[in-house]
Amino acid sequence: MKNRKEARNVARRDLLKLAGLGGVAGAAAIAASGGTAKAAVKTGSGKGSGYRETEHVRKYYDLAKF
C-alpha cells in the first residue's frame, strides 16, 4: 500500500514539473517568433449589430448614476 501512495505523489510532482516546463516552452516560442501583430481589418458596410445607446439604455444610465 505504501508503494502505491508514493507512486501517486511522484506522479503529481512530475505533472507539476511538466506544467512548469510547458509554460517556459510557450514563452520561448512567443519570444522566438519575433513577428509583429497585424490589426484586424473591418469588412462590411459598417452597420453591424454593435452597441447602440437607445432610450432604455439612457434611462438605465440615469438610474444607475453613470
Helices and strands as residue ranges (DSSP letters): H 2-33, H 55-64
